[in-house]
Amino acid sequence: MLRGVIYLPVFAGVPALLLFVATVACWIPARRVAAIDPLVALRQE
């Protein structure tokens, strides 16, 4: 194993990829819920 070598593309790319996946995972359901009328959603409870 190499010591002292930091692979900058990997070190920066992995957190960026995880941030992108988390954002998409939150955005898709939120967009779906925003399209529902609140009165219709409460009426079905």
Kinemage of the C-alpha trace (Angstrom):
@kinemage 1
@onewidth
@group {chain A} dominant
@subgroup {mainchain}
@vectorlist {calphas} color= white
{ca met a 1} P 0.000 0.000 0.000
{ca leu a 2} L 1.242 3.460 -0.839
{ca arg a 3} L 1.672 5.776 2.086
{ca gly a 4} L 1.394 9.530 1.817
{ca val a 5} L -0.239 9.515 -1.606
{ca ile a 6} L -3.642 11.154 -1.825
{ca tyr a 7} L -5.635 10.493 -4.954
{ca leu a 8} L -7.401 13.839 -5.227
{ca pro a 9} L -9.975 12.841 -7.872
{ca val a 10} L -11.100 9.920 -5.706
{ca phe a 11} L -10.911 11.933 -2.485
{ca ala a 12} L -13.144 14.663 -3.983
{ca gly a 13} L -15.221 12.506 -6.320
{ca val a 14} L -16.651 10.027 -3.834
{ca pro a 15} L -18.213 12.667 -1.532
{ca ala a 16} L -19.526 14.540 -4.579
{ca leu a 17} L -21.132 11.355 -5.902
{ca leu a 18} L -22.689 10.571 -2.516
{ca leu a 19} L -24.040 14.112 -2.262
{ca phe a 20} L -25.581 13.824 -5.721
{ca val a 21} L -27.214 10.468 -4.941
{ca ala a 22} L -28.605 11.757 -1.627
{ca thr a 23} L -29.986 14.882 -3.302
{ca val a 24} L -31.739 12.876 -6.007
{ca ala a 25} L -33.060 10.401 -3.424
{ca cys a 26} L -34.672 13.282 -1.506
{ca trp a 27} L -35.780 15.339 -4.515
{ca ile a 28} L -37.797 12.671 -6.338
{ca pro a 29} L -40.236 11.896 -3.475
{ca ala a 30} L -40.494 15.586 -2.545
{ca arg a 31} L -41.448 16.487 -6.106
{ca arg a 32} L -44.107 13.775 -6.079
{ca val a 33} L -45.607 14.942 -2.788
{ca ala a 34} L -45.628 18.579 -3.880
{ca ala a 35} L -47.952 17.670 -6.750
{ca ile a 36} L -50.653 16.293 -4.404
{ca asp a 37} L -53.396 18.619 -3.176
{ca pro a 38} L -53.186 18.790 0.652
{ca leu a 39} L -56.961 18.578 1.111
{ca val a 40} L -57.146 15.411 -0.962
{ca ala a 41} L -54.309 13.851 1.014
{ca leu a 42} L -55.898 14.714 4.371
{ca arg a 43} L -59.315 13.505 3.260
{ca gln a 44} L -57.930 10.035 2.552
{ca glu a 45} L -56.483 9.634 6.069
